[in-house]
Amino acid sequence: MTTGPMRSVFVTGATGLLGNNLVRELVARGYAVKGLVRSRAKGEQQFNHLPNVELVVGDMADVEAFAGSLQGCDTVFHTAAFFRDNYKGGRHWNELEKINVAGTRDLIHQAYRAGVRRFIHTSSIAVLDGAPGSSIDETCLRADADADDYYRSKILADRVVLSFLEAHPEMHACMVLPGWMWGPADIGPTSSGQLINDVVNGKLPGLIPGSFSVVDARDVALALIAAAKHGRRGERYLAAGRSMTMRQLVPVLGRIAGVKTPGRQLPLPLLYTLAIVQEIYARLTGKPILLSMATLRLLIREEHRTCFNHRKSEQELGLCFRALELTMTDTVAWYRAHGWFEN
């Protein structure tokens, strides 16, 4: 089954870390892009110098309101997701379900109605699981019972896409599974951008436990484009990056940014106390926090479960990863150029 050439594309979450890097990569390749943004001002701030980008103001909580803009597109890249529950403390299942699950269901239905026949879904390593230290590939699916709320929302969103494919044989869709994304133009900032700012501004009190699969958002963007061209229908493709511990990561970041970094690991009882205090702070101020209870539980649960096998993506999508130092250098330079650091 062929879906024809890719010419005009629709990107959700266009101002996000992944979305805005994807928009840039698509424009560089000559595609006409419609980018879904919640804030026109933020969209103009990021894309006002780029040709071939049309901003569509809308929200994944109400897909029907912007569905008309899907007309004329041949491909949808779905990068938007609600994931800030980890920053805000508390539980956010209603928003997670509404945006990540119901939003994905509404989007793929409306895209199909508008004549779109290629849908590239940004999933997550959250949908995979394996024993500590084992090599994890796309077949190692996580059981719902082992998932926190965000992870469960991503598992259910994948099922939405797969069940749509079962009912609509003419639709082509596949899924790309990123790890912890880093990269320039992270205006959120996401948790990686927050960590960079905390390290450079001297606000990281010590090292926290945990291992991560670190990936450049620009490499994930390239994986999404390759999936649109070469991905097989209904398949998952890992773009998780390299497994690293916080103890390995922070000194590299400090060296590149030219700042001294903490060397001692914070003990678990202290971390639990910090998380409780930060939860209270988040509840009182509504401001984002670095360490919520959800984040801490996740760090402990997922430690040493971050070794991902990319053979399938390398063979079918031609995926490769740039050096971590290059990612960090570009990201630190972007924040510095945009005046984010205090010194």
C-alpha positions as CSV (number, residue, x, y, z in Angstrom):
1,M,0.0,0.0,0.0
2,T,1.4,3.5,-0.9
3,T,0.1,6.8,0.5
4,G,1.7,9.0,-2.2
5,P,4.5,11.5,-1.7
6,M,4.7,13.8,1.3
7,R,4.1,17.5,0.4
8,S,2.0,19.3,2.9
9,V,2.2,18.3,6.5
10,F,0.4,19.2,9.8
11,V,2.5,19.2,13.1
12,T,0.8,19.3,16.5
13,G,2.7,20.7,19.4
14,A,4.7,22.9,17.0
15,T,6.2,25.2,19.7
16,G,7.3,22.3,21.9
17,L,10.9,21.1,22.0
18,L,10.3,18.3,19.5
19,G,7.7,20.1,17.5
20,N,9.7,23.2,16.8
21,N,12.8,21.2,15.8
22,L,10.6,19.0,13.5
23,V,9.1,22.1,11.9
24,R,12.6,23.4,11.1
25,E,13.7,20.1,9.7
26,L,10.6,19.9,7.5
27,V,10.9,23.4,6.2
28,A,14.6,22.8,5.4
29,R,13.4,19.9,3.2
30,G,10.9,22.1,1.3
31,Y,7.7,20.9,2.8
32,A,4.7,23.2,3.4
33,V,4.0,23.1,7.2
34,K,0.9,23.9,9.2
35,G,1.8,24.1,12.9
36,L,-0.7,23.7,15.7
37,V,0.1,26.3,18.5
38,R,-1.8,27.3,21.6
39,S,-0.3,30.7,21.5
40,R,0.1,32.7,18.2
41,A,2.6,35.0,19.9
42,K,4.8,32.0,20.9
43,G,4.5,30.6,17.4
44,E,5.5,33.8,15.8
45,Q,8.4,34.2,18.2
46,Q,9.7,30.8,17.1
47,F,8.8,30.7,13.4
48,N,8.6,34.3,12.1
49,H,11.8,34.0,10.0
50,L,10.8,30.6,8.5
51,P,9.1,30.4,5.1
52,N,6.3,27.9,4.4
53,V,4.9,27.8,8.0
54,E,1.2,28.5,8.6
55,L,0.3,28.8,12.3
56,V,-3.0,27.2,13.4
57,V,-4.1,28.3,16.8
58,G,-5.8,25.5,18.7
59,D,-5.7,23.0,21.5
60,M,-5.6,19.2,21.6
61,A,-8.4,19.4,24.2
62,D,-10.7,20.5,21.3
63,V,-9.6,19.0,18.0
64,E,-12.9,19.7,16.3
65,A,-12.2,23.5,16.6
66,F,-9.1,23.3,14.3
67,A,-10.1,20.2,12.2
68,G,-10.8,22.3,9.1
69,S,-7.1,23.2,8.9
70,L,-6.3,19.5,8.4
71,Q,-7.8,19.8,4.9
72,G,-5.1,19.8,2.1
73,C,-2.5,18.0,4.2
74,D,-1.2,14.5,3.3
75,T,0.6,13.8,6.6
76,V,0.1,14.5,10.3
77,F,3.0,14.5,12.7
78,H,1.5,14.2,16.2
79,T,4.0,15.5,18.8
80,A,1.7,17.3,21.2
81,A,1.2,15.7,24.7
82,F,0.4,16.7,28.2
83,F,3.4,15.6,30.4
84,R,3.8,18.4,33.0
85,D,2.2,16.4,35.8
86,N,5.7,15.6,37.0
87,Y,6.5,19.3,37.4
88,K,3.3,20.3,39.1
89,G,2.9,17.8,41.8
90,G,-0.3,16.0,42.6
91,R,-2.2,13.9,40.0
92,H,-3.5,15.0,36.6
93,W,-5.2,11.9,35.1
94,N,-8.1,13.9,33.7
95,E,-5.8,16.2,31.6
96,L,-3.6,13.2,30.6
97,E,-6.6,11.2,29.5
98,K,-8.3,14.2,27.7
99,I,-5.2,15.3,25.8
100,N,-3.0,12.3,25.3
101,V,-5.7,9.6,24.8
102,A,-9.0,11.2,23.7
103,G,-7.1,14.0,21.9
104,T,-5.1,11.4,19.8
105,R,-8.4,9.5,19.1
106,D,-10.1,12.7,17.9
107,L,-7.1,13.8,15.9
108,I,-6.6,10.6,13.9
109,H,-10.4,10.5,13.2
110,Q,-10.5,14.1,12.0
111,A,-7.3,13.7,10.0
112,Y,-8.9,10.7,8.2
113,R,-12.1,12.7,7.5
114,A,-10.0,15.5,6.0
115,G,-8.3,13.0,3.6
116,V,-5.0,12.5,5.5
117,R,-3.7,9.0,5.0
118,R,-0.3,9.2,6.8
119,F,-0.2,9.7,10.6
120,I,3.1,9.6,12.5
121,H,2.5,9.3,16.2
122,T,5.1,10.4,18.8
123,S,4.9,7.6,21.4
124,S,7.4,7.2,24.2
125,I,9.9,4.8,25.8
126,A,7.2,4.9,28.6
127,V,5.3,2.1,26.7
128,L,8.3,-0.3,27.0
129,D,9.7,-2.1,30.0
130,G,12.3,-4.6,30.9
131,A,14.4,-6.1,33.7
132,P,17.2,-3.8,35.0
133,G,20.3,-4.0,32.9
134,S,18.5,-5.8,30.0
135,S,18.4,-4.7,26.4
136,I,14.9,-3.4,25.6
137,D,13.4,-3.3,22.1
138,E,10.0,-2.4,20.6
139,T,8.5,-5.8,21.6
140,C,9.0,-5.3,25.3
141,L,5.6,-3.7,26.1
142,R,4.9,-2.4,29.5
143,A,1.9,-3.8,31.5
144,D,-0.7,-1.2,32.5
145,A,-0.2,-2.2,36.2
146,D,3.5,-1.1,36.0
147,A,2.6,2.4,34.7
148,D,2.2,5.7,36.4
149,D,-0.5,8.0,35.1
150,Y,1.6,9.6,32.3
151,Y,3.0,6.3,31.2
152,R,-0.5,4.8,31.1
153,S,-1.7,7.7,29.0
154,K,1.0,7.0,26.4
155,I,0.2,3.2,26.4
156,L,-3.5,4.0,25.8
157,A,-2.7,6.5,23.1
158,D,-0.7,3.9,21.2
159,R,-3.7,1.5,21.4
160,V,-5.9,4.3,20.0
161,V,-3.7,4.5,16.9
162,L,-3.5,0.7,16.5
163,S,-7.2,0.2,16.9
164,F,-7.9,2.9,14.3
165,L,-5.6,1.1,11.9
166,E,-7.6,-2.2,12.4
167,A,-10.8,-0.4,11.4
168,H,-9.3,1.7,8.5
169,P,-7.1,-0.3,6.2
170,E,-6.3,2.7,3.9
171,M,-4.7,4.6,6.8
172,H,-1.0,4.4,7.3
173,A,0.4,5.1,10.7
174,C,3.4,4.2,12.8
175,M,4.9,5.3,16.1
176,V,8.3,6.8,17.1
177,L,9.4,6.3,20.7
178,P,11.8,9.0,22.0
179,G,13.8,8.9,25.2
180,W,14.5,12.0,27.4
181,M,14.8,14.8,24.8
182,W,17.4,17.6,25.0
183,G,18.0,20.3,22.4
184,P,18.0,24.0,21.5
185,A,14.8,26.1,21.5
186,D,13.4,24.4,24.6
187,I,11.3,27.4,25.6
188,G,9.0,25.4,27.9
189,P,11.4,24.6,29.4
190,T,11.0,20.8,29.6
191,S,12.7,18.9,32.4
192,S,16.0,18.8,30.5
193,G,16.0,22.5,29.9
194,Q,15.0,23.0,33.6
195,L,18.0,20.8,34.6
196,I,20.4,22.8,32.5
197,N,19.2,26.1,34.0
198,D,19.4,24.7,37.5
199,V,22.9,23.4,36.9
200,V,24.2,26.6,35.3
201,N,22.5,28.9,37.9
202,G,23.9,26.8,40.8
203,K,20.5,25.6,42.0
204,L,21.2,21.8,41.9
205,P,21.9,20.8,45.5
206,G,23.3,17.4,44.7
207,L,23.0,14.5,42.3
208,I,19.8,12.5,42.2
209,P,19.6,8.8,41.5
210,G,18.5,7.4,38.2
211,S,19.5,6.4,34.7
212,F,18.1,7.9,31.5
213,S,18.1,7.4,27.8
214,V,19.2,10.8,26.5
215,V,18.5,11.9,22.9
216,D,18.7,15.1,20.8
217,A,15.2,16.3,19.8
218,R,16.6,17.0,16.4
219,D,17.5,13.3,16.0
220,V,14.0,12.4,17.0
221,A,12.6,14.9,14.4
222,L,14.7,13.2,11.8
223,A,13.4,9.8,13.0
224,L,9.8,11.1,12.6
225,I,10.5,12.2,9.0
226,A,12.2,8.9,8.2
227,A,9.2,7.1,9.7
228,A,6.8,9.0,7.4
229,K,8.9,7.9,4.4
230,H,10.0,4.4,5.3
231,G,8.1,3.3,8.4
232,R,6.0,0.2,8.2
233,R,2.3,0.4,9.0
234,G,1.5,-0.2,12.7
235,E,5.1,-0.5,13.7
236,R,7.0,1.0,16.6
237,Y,10.4,2.6,16.1
238,L,12.7,3.5,19.0
239,A,14.6,6.8,19.1
240,A,15.6,6.7,22.7
241,G,19.3,7.7,22.5
242,R,22.0,6.7,24.9
243,S,21.7,5.3,28.4
244,M,23.4,7.5,31.1
245,T,23.2,8.1,34.8
246,M,22.8,11.5,36.4
247,R,26.3,11.0,37.8
248,Q,27.7,10.8,34.3
249,L,25.4,13.5,32.8
250,V,25.9,16.4,35.2
251,P,29.7,16.7,35.0
252,V,29.6,16.8,31.2
253,L,27.0,19.5,31.3
254,G,29.1,21.5,33.9
255,R,32.2,21.2,31.7
256,I,30.4,22.4,28.6
257,A,28.7,25.3,30.5
258,G,31.9,26.2,32.4
259,V,30.4,25.8,35.9
260,K,31.2,23.7,38.9
261,T,28.7,20.9,39.5
262,P,27.8,19.0,42.7
263,G,29.6,15.7,43.2
264,R,27.7,14.1,46.0
265,Q,24.5,12.0,45.6
266,L,21.6,13.1,47.8
267,P,20.4,10.3,50.1
268,L,16.9,8.9,49.4
269,P,15.3,10.0,52.8
270,L,16.4,13.6,52.0
271,L,15.1,13.3,48.4
272,Y,11.6,12.2,49.7
273,T,11.6,15.2,52.1
274,L,12.6,17.6,49.3
275,A,9.9,16.1,47.0
276,I,7.2,16.6,49.7
277,V,8.3,20.2,50.3
278,Q,8.3,20.9,46.6
279,E,4.8,19.4,46.2
280,I,3.5,21.8,48.9
281,Y,5.3,24.7,47.1
282,A,3.8,23.7,43.8
283,R,0.3,23.5,45.3
284,L,0.6,26.9,47.0
285,T,2.2,28.8,44.1
286,G,1.2,26.9,41.0
287,K,4.8,27.1,39.8
288,P,6.7,24.2,38.2
289,I,9.1,22.2,40.4
290,L,12.2,20.1,39.6
291,L,11.4,17.1,41.9
292,S,7.9,15.9,42.5
293,M,6.9,12.7,44.2
294,A,5.9,11.3,40.7
295,T,9.4,12.1,39.4
296,L,11.2,10.6,42.3
297,R,9.1,7.4,42.2
298,L,9.8,7.2,38.5
299,L,13.6,7.7,38.9
300,I,13.7,4.9,41.5
301,R,11.4,2.5,39.5
302,E,13.2,3.0,36.1
303,E,16.8,3.0,37.3
304,H,19.0,0.7,35.0
305,R,16.0,0.1,32.7
306,T,17.2,2.5,30.0
307,C,19.3,0.3,27.7
308,F,17.4,0.4,24.4
309,N,18.2,-1.6,21.3
310,H,17.9,0.6,18.2
311,R,18.6,-2.1,15.6
312,K,15.2,-1.9,13.9
313,S,15.3,1.9,13.6
314,E,18.8,1.9,12.3
315,Q,18.0,-0.7,9.7
316,E,14.6,0.6,8.6
317,L,14.9,4.3,9.2
318,G,18.6,4.9,8.9
319,L,18.6,6.4,12.5
320,C,21.8,7.6,14.0
321,F,22.5,9.8,17.0
322,R,24.8,12.9,17.2
323,A,27.3,13.1,20.1
324,L,25.9,14.1,23.5
325,E,28.5,16.8,23.8
326,L,27.2,18.4,20.6
327,T,23.6,18.3,21.9
328,M,24.6,19.9,25.2
329,T,26.8,22.6,23.6
330,D,24.0,23.6,21.2
331,T,21.4,23.7,24.0
332,V,23.6,25.7,26.4
333,A,24.5,28.1,23.7
334,W,20.8,28.6,22.8
335,Y,19.9,29.4,26.4
336,R,22.9,31.7,26.8
337,A,22.0,33.6,23.6
338,H,18.4,34.0,24.7
339,G,19.4,35.4,28.1
340,W,18.1,32.6,30.3
341,F,21.1,32.3,32.6
342,E,21.5,34.5,35.7
343,N,25.3,35.0,35.3
